[in-house]
């Protein structure tokens, strides 16, 4: 007797019964809101509305830590870029200014 293999794999079954969540990031969302953070915030809001305040508070602490990490990393990157631009612009401004003497 032959063993018949199922045409559908395990992952296909899981995808069929447990749908993937979709999160939309718009231009109005702050820069630090990643899809994962937005999904967790939706869960926190759902818990708050259902009265499960303690669980929602725990989630908000995790979100706060994640956002702080992202913003710190972005701030460091922006600071380096800003100082690099400022330095280039400052040197360029010094070279292009006309010096007028007031004798």
N, CA, C and O atoms as a MOPAC input file, in Angstrom:
PM7 MOZYME 1SCF
protein

 N      0.82700 1    -1.17200 1     0.00000 1
 C      0.00000 1     0.00000 1     0.00000 1
 C      0.87900 1     1.24600 1     0.00000 1
 O      1.82700 1     1.33800 1     0.78100 1
 N      0.57300 1     2.19600 1    -0.86300 1
 C      1.33200 1     3.42000 1    -0.98400 1
 C      0.88800 1     4.43100 1     0.06800 1
 O     -0.28600 1     4.51700 1     0.43000 1
 N      1.85500 1     5.18000 1     0.53400 1
 C      1.54500 1     6.27300 1     1.46200 1
 C      1.21600 1     7.50700 1     0.62900 1
 O      2.01000 1     7.93900 1    -0.20600 1
 N      0.06200 1     8.05400 1     0.86400 1
 C     -0.36500 1     9.23200 1     0.09900 1
 C      0.05200 1    10.48200 1     0.87000 1
 O     -0.25600 1    10.65000 1     2.05000 1
 N      0.74400 1    11.32300 1     0.17600 1
 C      1.20000 1    12.56300 1     0.77600 1
 C      0.16300 1    13.64800 1     0.57900 1
 O     -0.43200 1    13.77400 1    -0.49200 1
 N     -0.04700 1    14.42800 1     1.62600 1
 C     -1.00800 1    15.52900 1     1.52900 1
 C     -0.42700 1    16.62900 1     0.64500 1
 O      0.74800 1    16.96700 1     0.78400 1
 N     -1.21200 1    17.18300 1    -0.24300 1
 C     -0.70300 1    18.22900 1    -1.13700 1
 C     -0.44200 1    19.54800 1    -0.41000 1
 O      0.27200 1    20.41700 1    -0.91100 1
 N     -1.02600 1    19.68000 1     0.76200 1
 C     -0.88900 1    20.93700 1     1.49100 1
 C      0.09600 1    20.72300 1     2.63200 1
 O     -0.04300 1    19.78900 1     3.42100 1
 N      1.09100 1    21.59900 1     2.70800 1
 C      2.09200 1    21.48600 1     3.75800 1
 C      1.58000 1    22.07200 1     5.07300 1
 O      0.51700 1    22.68900 1     5.12500 1
 N      2.33600 1    21.87000 1     6.09900 1
 C      1.96600 1    22.34800 1     7.42700 1
 C      1.85200 1    23.86900 1     7.46200 1
 O      0.91800 1    24.40700 1     8.05500 1
 N      2.78000 1    24.55200 1     6.84200 1
 C      2.72100 1    26.01200 1     6.84000 1
 C      1.51000 1    26.52500 1     6.07700 1
 O      0.92000 1    27.53900 1     6.45000 1
 N      1.14100 1    25.83400 1     5.02100 1
 C     -0.05600 1    26.22100 1     4.27300 1
 C     -1.30200 1    26.08000 1     5.13300 1
 O     -2.19000 1    26.93100 1     5.09000 1
 N     -1.36900 1    24.99800 1     5.92200 1
 C     -2.50400 1    24.81900 1     6.83400 1
 C     -2.55400 1    25.92500 1     7.88400 1
 O     -3.61700 1    26.47300 1     8.17800 1
 N     -1.39200 1    26.24300 1     8.44000 1
 C     -1.35100 1    27.31000 1     9.43700 1
 C     -1.77200 1    28.64000 1     8.83400 1
 O     -2.50800 1    29.40300 1     9.46000 1
 N     -1.30900 1    28.92100 1     7.62500 1
 C     -1.69900 1    30.17100 1     6.95800 1
 C     -3.18800 1    30.21200 1     6.66700 1
 O     -3.79700 1    31.28200 1     6.67700 1
 N     -3.76700 1    29.06900 1     6.41300 1
 C     -5.19300 1    29.02700 1     6.09200 1
 C     -6.05400 1    29.27700 1     7.33100 1
 O     -7.07700 1    29.95600 1     7.24300 1
 N     -5.65500 1    28.74000 1     8.47600 1
 C     -6.49100 1    28.85000 1     9.67000 1
 C     -6.09000 1    29.99800 1    10.58900 1
 O     -6.92200 1    30.51100 1    11.33700 1
 N     -4.85600 1    30.39600 1    10.54200 1
 C     -4.38600 1    31.53000 1    11.33900 1
 C     -3.91100 1    32.59600 1    10.36700 1
 O     -2.77000 1    32.57300 1     9.90600 1
 N     -4.78400 1    33.51100 1    10.07000 1
 C     -4.48000 1    34.52200 1     9.06900 1
 C     -3.38200 1    35.45500 1     9.55300 1
 O     -3.24800 1    35.71900 1    10.74800 1
 N     -2.61100 1    35.94200 1     8.61300 1
 C     -1.55500 1    36.89200 1     8.94600 1
 C     -2.19200 1    38.24900 1     9.21800 1
 O     -3.17900 1    38.62700 1     8.58700 1
 N     -1.61100 1    38.97000 1    10.16700 1
 C     -2.12400 1    40.30100 1    10.47900 1
 C     -1.47300 1    41.31000 1     9.55100 1
 O     -0.31500 1    41.18600 1     9.15400 1
 N     -2.25800 1    42.29600 1     9.23100 1
 C     -1.76500 1    43.32100 1     8.34000 1
 C     -1.84000 1    44.65800 1     9.05900 1
 O     -2.87300 1    44.99700 1     9.63800 1
 N     -0.76200 1    45.41100 1     9.02700 1
 C     -0.70900 1    46.71700 1     9.64500 1
 C     -0.32200 1    47.73400 1     8.59200 1
 O      0.62900 1    47.53200 1     7.83700 1
 N     -1.05600 1    48.81600 1     8.54800 1
 C     -0.80500 1    49.85000 1     7.56000 1
 C     -0.10000 1    51.02300 1     8.21600 1
 O     -0.56400 1    51.55600 1     9.22400 1
 N      1.00600 1    51.41500 1     7.64600 1
 C      1.73300 1    52.59300 1     8.10200 1
 C      1.45100 1    53.70600 1     7.09900 1
 O      1.66700 1    53.54600 1     5.89700 1
 N      0.96600 1    54.83300 1     7.60800 1
 C      0.63400 1    55.95800 1     6.73700 1
 C      1.64400 1    57.07700 1     6.92000 1
 O      2.51300 1    57.01500 1     7.79000 1
 N      1.51600 1    58.08500 1     6.09700 1
 C      2.42600 1    59.22800 1     6.19800 1
 C      2.14100 1    60.06300 1     7.44000 1
 O      2.98600 1    60.85800 1     7.85300 1
 N      0.97300 1    59.89900 1     8.03900 1
 C      0.65100 1    60.66800 1     9.24400 1
 C      1.21000 1    60.02400 1    10.51100 1
 O      1.23400 1    60.65600 1    11.56700 1
 N      1.66100 1    58.77400 1    10.41400 1
 C      2.25200 1    58.11100 1    11.57500 1
 C      3.63300 1    58.69600 1    11.84200 1
 O      4.35200 1    59.03700 1    10.90300 1
 N      4.01100 1    58.81500 1    13.11300 1
 C      5.36400 1    59.30200 1    13.41200 1
 C      6.41700 1    58.37100 1    12.83600 1
 O      6.15200 1    57.20400 1    12.54700 1
 N      7.61400 1    58.91300 1    12.67600 1
 C      8.68900 1    58.16200 1    12.02700 1
 C      9.09000 1    56.92400 1    12.82000 1
 O      9.51100 1    55.92700 1    12.23300 1
 N      8.96600 1    56.97400 1    14.14900 1
 C      9.42700 1    55.86700 1    14.97800 1
 C      8.43100 1    54.72900 1    15.06200 1
 O      8.73000 1    53.70800 1    15.68100 1
 N      7.25100 1    54.86500 1    14.45700 1
 C      6.23600 1    53.81300 1    14.53800 1
 C      6.51000 1    52.77900 1    13.45800 1
 O      6.24700 1    53.00700 1    12.27700 1
 N      7.03500 1    51.65400 1    13.87700 1
 C      7.28700 1    50.53000 1    12.98200 1
 C      6.02600 1    49.65900 1    12.94400 1
 O      5.18700 1    49.76500 1    13.83800 1
 N      5.87700 1    48.81500 1    11.94300 1
 C      4.68600 1    47.95600 1    11.88700 1
 C      4.50800 1    47.10700 1    13.13900 1
 O      3.38000 1    46.91700 1    13.59500 1
 N      5.59200 1    46.59600 1    13.70000 1
 C      5.47800 1    45.76700 1    14.90600 1
 C      4.97000 1    46.59000 1    16.08400 1
 O      4.13500 1    46.12000 1    16.85800 1
 N      5.46800 1    47.81500 1    16.22300 1
 C      5.02000 1    48.67600 1    17.31900 1
 C      3.55400 1    49.04100 1    17.14500 1
 O      2.79400 1    49.06500 1    18.11300 1
 N      3.16300 1    49.32300 1    15.91800 1
 C      1.76700 1    49.68800 1    15.67600 1
 C      0.82800 1    48.51700 1    15.98600 1
 O     -0.26300 1    48.72700 1    16.51700 1
 N      1.23600 1    47.30900 1    15.66500 1
 C      0.42000 1    46.13200 1    15.97000 1
 C      0.28900 1    45.94500 1    17.48000 1
 O     -0.78400 1    45.60000 1    17.97400 1
 N      1.37600 1    46.17200 1    18.21200 1
 C      1.32900 1    46.02900 1    19.67000 1
 C      0.45400 1    47.12400 1    20.27900 1
 O     -0.26700 1    46.87500 1    21.24500 1
 N      0.51400 1    48.32700 1    19.72300 1
 C     -0.34600 1    49.41400 1    20.21200 1
 C     -1.82300 1    49.10100 1    19.99100 1
 O     -2.66400 1    49.42800 1    20.82800 1
 N     -2.13400 1    48.46700 1    18.85900 1
 C     -3.52600 1    48.05300 1    18.62000 1
 C     -3.97900 1    47.05600 1    19.67900 1
 O     -5.10200 1    47.12700 1    20.17900 1
 N     -3.08700 1    46.12400 1    20.01400 1
 C     -3.41200 1    45.14200 1    21.05700 1
 C     -3.61800 1    45.83600 1    22.39900 1
 O     -4.54600 1    45.50300 1    23.13600 1
 N     -2.76100 1    46.79100 1    22.71500 1
 C     -2.87900 1    47.53300 1    23.97400 1
 C     -4.21800 1    48.27500 1    24.03900 1
 O     -4.88300 1    48.27500 1    25.07600 1
 N     -4.60200 1    48.89800 1    22.94400 1
 C     -5.88200 1    49.60700 1    22.91900 1
 C     -7.05500 1    48.64700 1    23.09600 1
 O     -8.02800 1    48.96900 1    23.77700 1
 N     -6.96200 1    47.48100 1    22.48900 1
 C     -8.03400 1    46.48600 1    22.62600 1
 C     -8.13800 1    46.02500 1    24.08600 1
 O     -9.24000 1    45.85600 1    24.60700 1
 N     -6.98900 1    45.82300 1    24.74200 1
 C     -6.98900 1    45.42500 1    26.15200 1
 C     -7.56100 1    46.53400 1    27.03500 1
 O     -8.31500 1    46.26100 1    27.96900 1
 N     -7.20700 1    47.77100 1    26.74300 1
 C     -7.71900 1    48.90000 1    27.53400 1
 C     -9.24100 1    48.99000 1    27.41900 1
 O     -9.93300 1    49.20000 1    28.41400 1
 N     -9.74700 1    48.83200 1    26.21400 1
 C    -11.20200 1    48.91100 1    26.01600 1
 C    -11.94500 1    47.77800 1    26.70500 1
 O    -13.09400 1    47.94300 1    27.11500 1
 N    -11.28700 1    46.62000 1    26.83400 1
 C    -11.95400 1    45.49000 1    27.47800 1
 C    -11.75000 1    45.48900 1    28.99600 1
 O    -12.24700 1    44.60000 1    29.68800 1
 N    -11.01700 1    46.48700 1    29.51600 1
 C    -10.85900 1    46.61100 1    30.95500 1
 C     -9.68800 1    45.85700 1    31.54400 1
 O     -9.58600 1    45.73800 1    32.76500 1
 N     -8.81100 1    45.35100 1    30.71800 1
 C     -7.64400 1    44.60200 1    31.19500 1
 C     -6.45700 1    45.57100 1    31.29500 1
 O     -5.50800 1    45.51600 1    30.51300 1
 N     -6.55500 1    46.45300 1    32.28500 1
 C     -5.63500 1    47.57500 1    32.42500 1
 C     -4.20600 1    47.12400 1    32.74600 1
 O     -3.25000 1    47.69000 1    32.21700 1
 N     -4.05300 1    46.11400 1    33.60600 1
 C     -2.72200 1    45.67700 1    34.00700 1
 C     -1.93500 1    45.14300 1    32.82000 1
 O     -0.75100 1    45.44400 1    32.66400 1
 N     -2.59700 1    44.34800 1    31.98400 1
 C     -1.92500 1    43.80800 1    30.79900 1
 C     -1.56700 1    44.92700 1    29.82400 1
 O     -0.48600 1    44.93100 1    29.23500 1
 N     -2.48400 1    45.86700 1    29.66500 1
 C     -2.23300 1    46.99100 1    28.76700 1
 C     -1.07600 1    47.83900 1    29.27900 1
 O     -0.28000 1    48.34100 1    28.48600 1
 N     -0.97400 1    48.00200 1    30.59400 1
 C      0.12500 1    48.77400 1    31.16500 1
 C      1.46200 1    48.09300 1    30.91300 1
 O      2.45600 1    48.75500 1    30.61400 1
 N      1.48400 1    46.77300 1    31.03200 1
 C      2.72600 1    46.03000 1    30.75700 1
 C      3.14000 1    46.20300 1    29.30200 1
 O      4.32300 1    46.37000 1    29.00400 1
 N      2.17700 1    46.16400 1    28.40500 1
 C      2.47400 1    46.35400 1    26.98500 1
 C      2.97100 1    47.76500 1    26.73100 1
 O      3.90100 1    47.96600 1    25.95000 1
 N      2.35400 1    48.75100 1    27.39100 1
 C      2.77900 1    50.13400 1    27.16200 1
 C      4.21300 1    50.35700 1    27.62200 1
 O      4.93100 1    51.15500 1    27.02000 1
 N      4.64200 1    49.67400 1    28.66800 1
 C      6.02900 1    49.78800 1    29.11600 1
 C      6.98200 1    49.20700 1    28.07500 1
 O      8.04600 1    49.77100 1    27.82300 1
 N      6.60400 1    48.08500 1    27.47300 1
 C      7.44000 1    47.48700 1    26.42800 1
 C      7.51300 1    48.39000 1    25.20000 1
 O      8.57400 1    48.55200 1    24.59800 1
 N      6.36400 1    48.98100 1    24.83300 1
 C      6.33000 1    49.87800 1    23.67800 1
 C      7.18800 1    51.10600 1    23.95500 1
 O      7.93500 1    51.55400 1    23.08500 1
 N      7.08100 1    51.65100 1    25.16700 1
 C      7.87100 1    52.82200 1    25.52600 1
 C      9.36200 1    52.52900 1    25.39900 1
 O     10.11600 1    53.35600 1    24.88700 1
 N      9.78300 1    51.37400 1    25.85400 1
 C     11.20200 1    51.00200 1    25.75800 1
 C     11.63300 1    50.85600 1    24.29600 1
 O     12.71600 1    51.30100 1    23.91800 1
 N     10.79000 1    50.23800 1    23.48500 1
 C     11.12600 1    50.04300 1    22.06500 1
 C     11.20600 1    51.38000 1    21.33900 1
 O     12.12100 1    51.60200 1    20.54700 1
 N     10.25700 1    52.26800 1    21.60200 1
 C     10.25000 1    53.57600 1    20.95100 1
 C     11.47100 1    54.37700 1    21.38400 1
 O     12.08900 1    55.05800 1    20.56500 1
 N     11.82200 1    54.30100 1    22.65600 1
 C     12.99500 1    55.01600 1    23.15300 1
 C     14.25500 1    54.52600 1    22.45900 1
 O     15.10700 1    55.32800 1    22.07700 1
 N     14.38000 1    53.20400 1    22.29200 1
 C     15.54300 1    52.66000 1    21.58600 1
 C     15.60200 1    53.16400 1    20.14600 1
 O     16.66300 1    53.57000 1    19.67200 1
 N     14.46300 1    53.14000 1    19.44900 1
 C     14.43500 1    53.59100 1    18.05400 1
 C     14.75700 1    55.07500 1    17.94000 1
 O     15.53600 1    55.47800 1    17.07600 1
 N     14.16400 1    55.88600 1    18.80100 1
 C     14.39300 1    57.32800 1    18.73300 1
 C     15.82900 1    57.67500 1    19.08300 1
 O     16.40800 1    58.58100 1    18.48200 1
 N     16.41500 1    56.97200 1    20.04300 1
 C     17.80500 1    57.23000 1    20.40600 1
 C     18.73200 1    56.90400 1    19.24100 1
 O     19.64700 1    57.66600 1    18.93000 1
 N     18.49000 1    55.77700 1    18.60800 1
 C     19.32000 1    55.38500 1    17.46200 1
 C     19.17200 1    56.39700 1    16.33200 1
 O     20.16200 1    56.78300 1    15.71000 1
 N     17.93300 1    56.83400 1    16.06100 1
 C     17.72000 1    57.81900 1    14.99700 1
 C     18.32700 1    59.16400 1    15.36100 1
 O     18.86300 1    59.85100 1    14.49100 1
 N     18.25500 1    59.55400 1    16.62600 1
 C     18.82100 1    60.83500 1    17.04900 1
 C     20.33300 1    60.83600 1    16.87900 1
 O     20.90900 1    61.82800 1    16.43200 1
 N     20.97500 1    59.73500 1    17.23200 1
 C     22.42400 1    59.65500 1    17.04900 1
 C     22.79700 1    59.79000 1    15.57900 1
 O     23.73900 1    60.49900 1    15.22600 1
 N     22.04800 1    59.10500 1    14.73400 1
 C     22.31800 1    59.15700 1    13.30300 1
 C     22.10400 1    60.57000 1    12.77400 1
 O     22.92400 1    61.08300 1    12.01300 1
 N     20.99000 1    61.20300 1    13.18100 1
 C     20.69000 1    62.55400 1    12.71100 1
 C     21.70400 1    63.56100 1    13.23100 1
 O     22.05900 1    64.50000 1    12.51800 1
 N     22.17500 1    63.38400 1    14.45700 1
 C     23.14600 1    64.31100 1    15.02200 1
 C     24.43800 1    64.29300 1    14.22100 1
 O     25.00100 1    65.34300 1    13.91200 1
 N     24.90700 1    63.09300 1    13.88400 1
 C     26.12300 1    62.98800 1    13.08400 1
 C     25.92500 1    63.65200 1    11.72000 1
 O     26.79900 1    64.38100 1    11.25000 1
 N     24.78100 1    63.40200 1    11.08900 1
 C     24.51600 1    63.99500 1     9.77500 1
 C     24.41200 1    65.50300 1     9.88100 1
 O     24.92700 1    66.22000 1     9.02300 1
 N     23.75100 1    65.99600 1    10.92200 1
 C     23.56900 1    67.43400 1    11.08900 1
 C     24.90400 1    68.12300 1    11.28700 1
 O     25.17600 1    69.14700 1    10.66000 1
 N     25.74700 1    67.56300 1    12.16300 1
 C     27.04600 1    68.17700 1    12.39600 1
 C     27.91500 1    68.10800 1    11.14900 1
 O     28.68900 1    69.02800 1    10.88300 1
 N     27.79800 1    67.04500 1    10.39200 1
 C     28.57600 1    66.95200 1     9.15500 1
 C     28.13300 1    68.03500 1     8.17400 1
 O     28.96700 1    68.68600 1     7.54500 1
 N     26.81200 1    68.22700 1     8.04200 1
 C     26.28800 1    69.26500 1     7.16000 1
 C     26.66200 1    70.64900 1     7.67100 1
 O     27.05000 1    71.52100 1     6.89300 1
 N     26.54600 1    70.84700 1     8.97500 1
 C     26.85000 1    72.14100 1     9.56200 1
 C     28.31000 1    72.49800 1     9.33200 1
 O     28.63500 1    73.62900 1     8.97200 1
 N     29.18100 1    71.52800 1     9.54200 1
 C     30.60300 1    71.77500 1     9.34300 1
 C     30.91600 1    72.13500 1     7.90400 1
 O     31.67900 1    73.06800 1     7.65100 1
 N     30.33700 1    71.40900 1     6.95600 1
 C     30.56700 1    71.70800 1     5.53300 1
 C     30.01400 1    73.07900 1     5.18600 1
 O     30.67300 1    73.86800 1     4.50800 1
 N     28.79800 1    73.36300 1     5.65400 1
 C     28.17200 1    74.64800 1     5.34700 1
 C     28.90900 1    75.80400 1     5.97500 1
 O     29.02100 1    76.86700 1     5.36500 1
 N     29.41300 1    75.62400 1     7.17500 1
 C     30.12400 1    76.67400 1     7.88300 1
 C     31.40600 1    77.02700 1     7.15700 1
 O     31.73100 1    78.20200 1     6.98700 1
 N     32.13000 1    76.00700 1     6.73100 1
 C     33.37200 1    76.23800 1     6.00200 1
 C     33.06600 1    76.89900 1     4.66400 1
 O     33.79200 1    77.80000 1     4.24700 1
 N     32.01400 1    76.47300 1     3.99000 1
 C     31.64600 1    77.07400 1     2.70700 1
 C     31.24200 1    78.53100 1     2.90100 1
 O     31.57800 1    79.38100 1     2.07700 1
 N     30.51500 1    78.82800 1     3.99700 1
 C     30.09900 1    80.19800 1     4.25800 1
 C     31.30100 1    81.09700 1     4.52800 1
 O     31.32100 1    82.25100 1     4.10000 1
 N     32.28900 1    80.58200 1     5.22700 1
 C     33.48200 1    81.37700 1     5.50900 1
 C     34.21300 1    81.72900 1     4.22900 1
 O     34.74800 1    82.83100 1     4.10400 1
 N     34.24300 1    80.82200 1     3.29100 1
 C     34.94200 1    81.06900 1     2.04200 1
 C     34.18800 1    82.00200 1     1.12200 1
 O     34.81300 1    82.67700 1     0.30400 1
 N     32.87100 1    82.06800 1     1.22100 1
 C     32.09700 1    82.85800 1     0.27400 1
 C     31.74100 1    84.24600 1     0.77700 1
 O     31.23000 1    85.05500 1     0.00300 1
 N     31.99300 1    84.55500 1     2.05400 1
 C     31.63800 1    85.86800 1     2.59200 1
 C     32.62300 1    86.92200 1     2.10900 1
 O     33.83200 1    86.70200 1     2.05600 1
 N     32.07600 1    88.04600 1     1.76800 1
 C     32.91000 1    89.17200 1     1.39100 1
 C     33.20700 1    89.97400 1     2.64800 1
 O     32.29200 1    90.32400 1     3.39300 1
 N     34.44400 1    90.25800 1     2.88000 1
 C     34.83400 1    91.01300 1     4.05500 1
 C     34.91000 1    92.47900 1     3.65600 1
 O     35.64200 1    92.85000 1     2.73800 1
 N     34.15200 1    93.29500 1     4.35100 1
 C     34.12500 1    94.71700 1     4.05500 1
 C     34.74100 1    95.44100 1     5.23600 1
 O     34.31300 1    95.25800 1     6.37600 1
 N     35.74700 1    96.26400 1     4.96800 1
 C     36.36900 1    96.98900 1     6.07200 1
 C     35.61700 1    98.29900 1     6.28300 1
 O     35.11900 1    98.90600 1     5.33500 1
 N     35.54600 1    98.70800 1     7.50600 1
 C     34.83900 1    99.94400 1     7.83400 1
 C     35.84500 1   100.98700 1     8.30600 1
 O     35.82100 1   101.39000 1     9.46900 1
 N     36.74100 1   101.43500 1     7.39800 1
 C     37.75000 1   102.45100 1     7.75000 1
 C     37.19500 1   103.82300 1     7.59900 1
 O     37.89600 1   104.80400 1     7.85000 1

